[in-house]
């Protein structure tokens, strides 16, 4: 296999890893917007992702940086063409990250309410924007011979962008629900399981539509086989969720994502960013890639680094493997200035 | 609207902002890890309290660094796509290595540290913090490798008009990177240490104001306690006096290291970017004197009217070459050399937009380079001086009751931040008009350089960049308010703000059957969001 192909696979794997791990983080954030008003339940949901969300986000950083390193022309064209949506993604990711850390550090309900909104909307904006970006890199953007977007600041705003955005939002909601079913106990667990059973057929429709559109355009026998695997996985996941087997439900939904997203990446290969103006302007793994030497160096680094990541990130999930219940949460800590209470004499 | 100027402002604002959080993360991390190490080694509770308190502030700040760092990585592609295409073959690699070999360690292990209290064995828990801290320092290394390649490109060949990497080892061991890395890390340690000094001073001062600690006739501290205030027991005093001494010593050592690494870097810069250094001096003519104060129109196209008020003869030569009489070339000597090597006008290429064919102004903004350089050194010396003074003042175990001195101590926290910002603004503005500065030394490759004017995204409009600049600036200003608010709140709470158990020592007489109360079972998390 040549190096650009290997790197195409690596970047697909990084994006899939990102959606697989951060999918439930973003979904939990969105669920905070509507699934419960009780603060302890919110905290329970948040703490289910507490120890792991920041590590999961690194998959995005690494996917972006690896794209820059391995396919600089892809990185430059995609990111500049999607200037406005990526700005929204950045602002969303910033609010989400800060909200997770800061929401519990205030002492008023108002403080928590606003940071919860920031967390929820930040998660929604990130999921939607990243979904739109991924969909557009598989369906195409109006880029010219130099790889620059033509048609103005909103040339990216197409039905595909909306479909991709909804796809990741819907997937994240379902994925977060199977995750909460697996990692929490009490009402949150029951509600999460019910959500999967009732809503996943609707919430997963956009991602299925995206998969099918790509397949009808570019599908091959292998990619259609992946679609079949994805369908089996999602049906299995749904049946498991209904039967209350949360572990298997999680496995099913995760396998659905891996197979479905793989079918997309495999179908568009070797094009990384189609031009909707002229196929001659398509960015492909050959005209967008870095030189052999750079790809070789990066391959060595990745062959060393990525397995390590699997090991220690996997270990984190092992350390925090237990289900979390409300009684595990310490009381919210009110921070007060260290001065003597006004009434009391020391 | 001109996308270039707005994109430059955006890069400057977002980067300077990001680099307020980063040095505090880099500098405070090792200090917290040292404190926890002492706790694991000695079992003395004061070290645990120090770890918890400083660790809490570390985390409040850390998250802002993480969040604003995302912008850094995205905006190369978003606003500087032509730059990304030109340098991608060599510049992307250190960024990807940063993700794979540093950010993952940092984020995953910090998550383990935050939630691992009393769940992981003590030593393993300590190790998670050290690994996270090491991750942050490794990430600083890779990002500085990337930046240093822009300052001084090495390890590439020019193929089809683009630099293509041929030697990763040369890129990673670029002497510019090694000196800038050591200078940046020592600068960050000075920031972390200054932060610890200022806040510890405030705590000691508060204990005196509240009459908890007093001094005897010789001025030596008499430690007291006030159990009605959470955390203000006798041990609390040792937390702060130890912290302030550690902070002051590290700050002084850090400043020593900063002068050495800064000197190394300056010597390299005189060789690699002579015009930057001449602009830092606002020196038109060749000479040997270092200007302490110059007046006149520093930004003028010719610097004939700049008048040196205070100059130290020979010092500039010493900074550049280690002797007192080698002439250092001034701006008027250097500009013709640059014009000869890199042209007098920008190429007639559509990449340059309206600027195609314009005359190139090789002189960086001299107000910025001149004052950036001096503010960096000035703030650094101020911080170091204050740290030395602090060490002497606290020799008898506490700080004076003076509110003015306490205020000065808190303000002094800002000095190392100021030095860091001034230094980076100087070095980044000083390389203009280049985004990738040509390498004039013997290892340099002909043709590997890029003018900033060619780097901006051709397809992106000025309006789009205004939108992102406005959005990010608003969000950043808003979040700065909340970060400072939280830091102040946690500082005012003392150790008890990071250790709730100090608030109610002999818990607690409440109804054990209260269903709303968390269990007293041992599986309650030591920390949760």
Interface residues (C-beta under 8 A of the other chain):
Chain A: X43 X46 X47 X50 X51 X52 X53 X54 X55 X57 X58 X60 X61 X62 X64 X65 X66 X67 X68 X69 X70 X71 X72 X73 X75 X76 X77 X78 X79 X80 X81 X82 X83 X84 X86 X87 X89 X90 X91 X93 X94 X95 X97 X98 X100 X101 X102 X103 X104 X105 X106 X143 X144 X146 X147 X148 X149 X150 X152 X153 X290 X291 X293 X294 X297 X298 X301 X302 X305 X306 X309 X312 X313 X316 X319 X320 X327 X328 X329 X330 X331 X333 X335 X336 X337 X338 X339 X340 X341 X344 X346
Chain B: X59 X60 X63 X64 X66 X67 X68 X69 X70 X71 X73 X74 X76 X77 X78 X79 X81 X82 X84 X85 X87 X88 X89 X90 X91 X92 X93 X95 X96 X97 X98 X99 X100 X101 X103 X104 X105 X107 X108 X109 X110 X111 X112 X114 X115 X116 X119 X120 X159 X164 X165 X166 X168 X206 X210 X226 X227 X228 X229 X230 X231 X232 X457 X458 X459 X460 X461 X463 X464 X465 X467 X468 X471 X472 X475 X479 X482 X486 X489 X490 X492 X493 X494 X496 X497 X500 X517 X518 X519 X521 X523 X524 X525 X526 X527 X528 X529
